[in-house]
Amino acid sequence: LKWVGALFAKFTVRYGSKWIGPLEGIEDIALAEWAEGLSGLTGEQIKYGLDSWNSDWPPSLPEFRGACKQRVDPLHRAYIPLPMRPKLNN
């Protein structure tokens, strides 16, 4: 819950009343829900989600989780086939 509280503080600074208003009166429930919803993500993934979210509106939990998971492991490279070279007539 501590790190989700820090995440909520960042969203409060970024979005002000757009973030605070919808959570008013349910802060503890929201903290618990986000902690459960983001479980299994690494700190690096969460940082990536926070750094990459650039909307004028704060994310919902599913949107933020999706943004966190967009990061591709740098050691994993997608297979991209090379273009076929034309055969030369000898």
C-alpha positions as CSV (number, residue, x, y, z in Angstrom):
1,L,0.0,0.0,0.0
2,K,2.9,2.3,0.7
3,W,4.1,2.5,-2.9
4,V,0.5,2.8,-4.2
5,G,0.2,5.8,-1.9
6,A,3.3,7.3,-3.5
7,L,1.8,6.7,-6.9
8,F,-1.5,8.4,-5.8
9,A,0.6,11.3,-4.6
10,K,2.2,11.6,-8.1
11,F,-1.2,11.5,-9.7
12,T,-2.5,14.2,-7.3
13,V,0.4,16.5,-8.3
14,R,-0.2,15.9,-12.0
15,Y,-4.0,15.9,-12.1
16,G,-5.2,17.8,-9.0
17,S,-9.0,17.7,-8.7
18,K,-9.3,15.4,-11.7
19,W,-7.7,12.7,-9.6
20,I,-8.8,13.7,-6.1
21,G,-12.5,14.3,-6.8
22,P,-13.5,10.8,-7.9
23,L,-11.6,9.3,-4.9
24,E,-13.1,11.5,-2.3
25,G,-14.4,9.4,0.6
26,I,-13.1,6.1,-0.9
27,E,-9.4,6.7,-0.7
28,D,-8.7,3.5,1.4
29,I,-10.8,1.4,-0.9
30,A,-9.1,2.8,-3.9
31,L,-5.6,2.2,-2.4
32,A,-6.4,-1.4,-1.7
33,E,-8.0,-1.9,-5.2
34,W,-4.9,-0.4,-7.0
35,A,-2.5,-2.4,-4.8
36,E,-4.3,-5.6,-5.7
37,G,-4.7,-4.6,-9.4
38,L,-1.0,-3.8,-9.8
39,S,0.3,-6.8,-7.9
40,G,2.7,-8.8,-9.9
41,L,4.2,-5.8,-11.7
42,T,7.8,-4.8,-11.1
43,G,8.8,-1.4,-9.9
44,E,10.4,-0.8,-13.3
45,Q,7.1,-1.6,-15.0
46,I,5.2,0.8,-12.8
47,K,7.8,3.5,-13.3
48,Y,7.5,3.0,-17.1
49,G,3.7,3.3,-16.8
50,L,4.0,6.5,-14.8
51,D,6.6,8.0,-17.1
52,S,4.7,7.0,-20.3
53,W,1.2,8.2,-19.3
54,N,0.8,11.5,-21.0
55,S,-3.0,12.1,-21.1
56,D,-4.7,15.2,-19.7
57,W,-6.7,12.8,-17.6
58,P,-5.6,10.3,-15.0
59,P,-5.7,6.7,-15.9
60,S,-8.2,4.1,-14.6
61,L,-6.6,1.1,-13.0
62,P,-7.0,-1.1,-16.1
63,E,-5.5,1.7,-18.3
64,F,-2.6,2.2,-16.0
65,R,-1.9,-1.6,-15.7
66,G,-1.9,-1.8,-19.5
67,A,0.5,1.1,-19.8
68,C,2.9,-0.5,-17.4
69,K,2.8,-3.8,-19.4
70,Q,3.6,-2.1,-22.7
71,R,7.3,-2.1,-21.9
72,V,9.1,-4.8,-23.8
73,D,12.0,-6.5,-22.1
74,P,15.1,-5.1,-23.9
75,L,16.5,-8.7,-24.1
76,H,13.4,-9.8,-25.9
77,R,13.5,-8.9,-29.6
78,A,10.6,-9.4,-31.9
79,Y,11.2,-11.6,-34.9
80,I,11.3,-9.4,-38.0
81,P,11.8,-11.3,-41.2
82,L,14.3,-9.9,-43.6
83,P,13.1,-8.9,-47.1
84,M,13.6,-11.6,-49.7
85,R,16.5,-10.9,-52.1
86,P,15.8,-11.4,-55.7
87,K,17.5,-14.3,-57.3
88,L,20.2,-13.4,-59.8
89,N,20.2,-15.1,-63.1
90,N,23.7,-16.4,-63.9
